[in-house]
Amino acid sequence: MVALLCATAALPVGPALAAGTPAPYTFAPDARPVSGGASTADAGPLTPGVTYKSSLPGAGETHYRVELDGTSDAYVSVTAVPASGSAIHAGDGIKVSLRDAEGRSCSQDTETFGVVRSPRPIAVWGMREISAGRPHCDEAGAYDVIVERVTTAESVPDTWDLELFAATEPPREQAGGTSAPETWDSASPDPLTGDGERREGGPGFASAVPVGEGNWTSVIEPGRTLFYKVPLDWGRQLHATAELGAADGGDGYAVGALNLALYNPVRGFVDDASASYNGREKAAELDPLPPVVYENRYAGPDRLGAMRFAGSYYLVVHLSAAVAERYGDGPFELTLRVRESGEAKSGPGYAGESVPGDVFQLSAGDREAAAADGAGSGAGGIESAAMTVLAVSGIGAGTLVLVVLGVWTVVARRRGGAL
């Protein structure tokens, strides 16, 4: 405790958020600051396996540099976080490009806010794949990661925060098929029924709360985004629906009020679904997705190609800030229904280690934490919450000491009562 208090006293004091205004996104506690450059000459360095925090101006390219070997596939995910209250238009978004040292393209991807014109975190990925179709991307060396805003004439050129994450995937030990599966079961399973288990979502990718097959309930306020992660083995197929409960009062129609998005283990966008809201119960359901198999990558960079490896997949739920204008600040009841199907299979057999080492693997602990009545609450959950508090800037050191002491007191009482 003495060490904790000393460390707390040394934390920087930043500007506090207004009371009742939660941050739109919580960055990884170990995220390192990095500045992007205006060109390749001053590009900010990225290392696979490390998470970074940066910013994106309203116009122009921002460059980062990543050193890659000549054998592994590599992925760079960029999460853009507009500030709460930012003016968002349907055509606003971000574009991520990855190029070799000569400026030749290895990949390019764009994501816009679309019908959900509410400030929320969105993630886009770039990739360097070892492929006969792009031999210039097979070479070891420095690669240029370019991030830029997608704008319209109505866009507001404000600065957005960024979280960047890079990962590498080693080649297979043995060569396999080079075409995507031609057929897979695209039928939607019967919906789950019964009461749900309470499990509040996390405020970012790094703090995503584990869930598995089942009904999971929470509350959500307009403008908030909740993150969950689902452990998905090779051969398994994911089905997910987010349901928003009825409002107690108000009227009108909020377009694109509820959004459910899916991201793969390297935070690559897979697919999303949206639902408008009129005060009655509404649901956003993802279209059927293929089972997780290595060969999905040959389907291209679309929703099928993103289901290319096992690991923790992220379900991200957002409730538009516009809902508050018609139905108040809530909170609103949220139910996340998760189904899995298909037989779990062994992986492709990698000739080496991924970076980070566990990104394409699942442990017994991952599955246990995601199971119903699993580890998602209790004293251990409170201790985890306390450590998250330590990572949050913008709270005065004295206030933080009181919060931590209070949390530890609750933990001690719970443990004492359990003896």
Steps between C-alpha positions, in 0.01 A plus 500: 500500500790738579644435154158557346459835677847612395434407139163677514653820631737505202222483240460812285192711558319579175178683425206317656197400301178678584286315751271251330695517170688173454793483261394365159777238511749362751842440350718206595674575833837416344446700180816690404479851358617536141482794260420440138692689234392711206712279270701178501807698606360568848263202535432384855647154576268207581606161640277190460351391829499851646196729532540872430303818552518783248282761331365572154457854364196600301687503169811352343683170527653374824787251459629219721776248434508129583795264446394159365674174411465332161290200607215608731166655419460825691200703613470857628173608659415868550215597733377858452326668793317827434435708810157487661281763338692499170291574192492176298366460146423179313804539273748566781749224579861389471717330239802282577754414230810282526780545245849363448817710505451592135147628559328202340166400652464188716147577623247777545183506709240764582224518759236773538237569763216448254145516631621503863602865506608495861857551626633156590820296466546339159794278400658438160784261419783485252685180411817372341433150365763270356343437162608417148265774382705773670865389505620848597326451836700183578822678581639566847541863597309815590136540394304824497166512689296797381193620692276777375151637549223427254302822471220677318431868440308508831769331711640680804885489496547425870772273641416139591686274740651179362589161646735293281576131533719279278527119491681242288389151397762239406465280189356150515730204554350325199349653191123465476215608277513846349129555438217594731240237600232487234213406732417549866184499711348846466176420686430700815451281809192521720532794739593435859220539753487544875639752742839654441800522728612848600834598351586862435710571192843661513594848370768392248670213317751444780225491763246296301296270724501126410171335400420165341182338381204634693286806568687787664326803646629846576395862489618758251466877480472705180844574360664203674689210338539162671765241413469122543731221384398150393757215493457327163683180407594380152190353336254687720234735366375814677147643504421820693207734561472814713155594631405839643216507751191719481514858627292623795393813318568732208414470134643534153738303281877479543668376181785253545466516877650161586815366338661157547846455346732199487880516492744210473791422739727763342216755516428472129146601408278205404142625476234706674124544522284793606142554612293817530303565818144616564475433871408133461736203529735483201777263394813520284608158370819414315459319169613134503877464511713204386680269743851607595745336259844604374387486135239774548778752426485399135146639484651849490504790746124489565295362789577141401875557472510654847391170663848361439635403840398376844519719808288760678249671272359834614133593509462878527162655583428871458186698585471824307514826693191609304285260704529736798329778305181295466506253788720651767836403641396151604659266587335252263493124542726312260505127424783342302411156363797287395479163327780273384475203266733267314755252622825632648802394294876516530683798356708515182832429674720810500873493425589746772342729757256783447560843652349542751535132584142430609300700246392194296469262793239426765559366848276317744493824697365691200214254461427492873484879524257513207265231633173570675548537877872531427760742622352836423397622840591473864810609689735419212296723269517781752877467527525521119284810505731655758801445275310657210437806714875531554548523124253782445646846475303813575423407864683680778748290696323561832164399357655192348644394838154520656345302216761224525472482879123473471522224244745301710274541804209349308720213383620432855145496634382261227790267563446516873135413458591203280726340765 
